[in-house]
Amino acid sequence: MIKTNNSVILYILIAVFVMVLILLRYIFSQKNKKQLQKITAITFGLLLEWLLTAILRELFMDKYNIELKYYYYIVYIGICFSPVAFYFMSVIFSNGKIKLKKWHLLLFVIPLLSLILLWTNDLHHLFYENYSNIENVKFGVYSYVHSIYTFGLYAWSFFILLRYSFRNSGFFSKQAILLFIGALIPTVINVGYTFKIFPISEYATPISFAFSATCIYFAFFKFSFLKVTPIALQRIVDRMSDLYIVIDDSGKVMDFNQPFITTTKVNANALRNADVYTLLVDSSDLQFTREELENAFGSVNNDPSKTIVLEKNSKKLNKYFNIEISSITSNGSIIRNINSV
């Protein structure tokens, strides 16, 4: 196992901790948080717990002769539940929203069992046969069950993201790829450490979170990871002659196609996550009323097979529009589509 200067390790861990903390603060600054924001915050919270425990170990364990097992008791909280959180993040990102089902509770069985067996390891040594010296740690029988489950769940999450990337191209695909790569590197490093494939420090995994944080930073600020929800094949809809926007169940613009931008001259950054009533009632000359839109949305929500057709004239654009409003229910979430020809 590679040994590294403890001071260097400490500074790196602190730097990574600050990076993740900044990203978490950004998530908390978002208003009207949805499932994707919430699960991302939970995932980052688990990473921070992992990092903080490693920092405290470097600062105090040797100084106060604290037994190594107490470090494992705490750090494994983040280690055990991070793959579950990442799985939910992948599913929510790919589907827009998830409706929790009873079988989802099964995902927590192994993490909880792992913590219980770890905290009672002195009685049975199923998790660790020996952890008195970090250089000579010997894993118990159950630790391989824990590892197989952990890396299997990560693999499942990676498959979900890759499948989504293959089905979608352009903007949303870049988000998925960044999320995939950001999680893949620490996972590969953790596999290498756990199964002793190559000689690395146990701190390699939390340190690699710096790479993850960089990928997620670009997903946040360049590709608006938390402000949009993937819906359609972007390349195809951009080639449609019809204009369309997709509205979530809170009235925010989730998606749109390029013809909408080209025709209306609305800034794409301003449009994404914009309020539909502000967009169509206050900022356009289509003479929509809020009551008219609310009635149309309520009608299609009650009957997803129904389509409301409205005729509107824009003097500013010198065009007549046939506007169709319909809805789709996905994982318990109602998505409204406004299509104009």
Secondary structure by P-SEA (a helix, b strand, c coil): cccccaaaaaaaaaaaaaaaaaaaaaaaacccccaaaaaaaaaaaaaaaaaaaaaaaacccccccccaaaaaaccccccccaaaaaaaaaaaaacccccccccccccaaaaaaaaaaaaacccccccccccccccccccccaaaaaaaaaaaaaaaaaaaaaaaaaacccaaaaaaaaaaaaaaaaaaaaaaaaaccccccccccccaaaaaaaaaaaacccccccccccccaaaaaaaccccbbbbccccccccccaaaaaaccccccccccccccccccccccccccaaaaaaaaaaaaacccbbbbbbbbbcccccccbbbbbccccccbbbbbbbcc
